[in-house]
Amino acid sequence: MIDSDEIKLYAEGDPDFDESNCKKAQVPPDKWVPKPNAYEGCLNFAAESLGTTATVSSNLWGQSLAASEKLKNVLRLGSIHGDPRFVGGDNSFIFRENQRDQTMLVDLGQICNLVRVGSMCYGDRWLNFFEVHTRPTNDGSDEWQSWGSDRTRRRSGGVVYFDREPTAAQFIRFKCSSGHYHGAGARLGPIFAYGLQANT
């Protein structure tokens, strides 16, 4: 929660702790991109607590501290899962209106062997295009590898994801658009990047 340009973390027992806000700040596991069952020890590397970061081509919320926290929420599933989420009003990330290029670049901070990459999506600002590419480095020496492109009109929200055989990657590029109305910015995240440690 933001208070006078500062981020405050509240724990149970604090004077300003709000149990209803706490519950809202947890993303229920039944809403997640499902974890693949074929790989023992598979982890979701798209987590702020693991050092993962995300940058975007635009942000509907601007450049404020709140806007930055809403972007970081794409990498947070809630305090009970190790990543407390920013709360206060609409706390999800949305691309800016009337942007042809809606791109999110995720840096996992390490090379992982990814097997499933995807995102949650919503009935509001629903997706009509979703595409994923990965590569091990971002210095231009490696080509982007395609995981897939999906043009399903996801009016009811849900999840969208692609699978591959274990693929070494540190950087993930998401491209998307919304069909909710003309010029809508897509609402994206939390995102998921399931895989294995590179030495596994």
ABEGO torsion letter per residue (X at the ends): XBBGGBBBBBBBGBAABBAAAAAAABBBAAABBBBBAABBGBBBABBAAAGBBBBBABBAAEABAAAAAAAAAAABAEAAAGBBBBBEEBABBBBBBGBABBBBBBBAGBBBBBABBBBBBBABGBBABBBBBBBABAAGABBBBBAEBBABBBAAEEBBBBBBBBBBBABBBBBBBBAABBGBBBBBOBBBBBBBBAAX
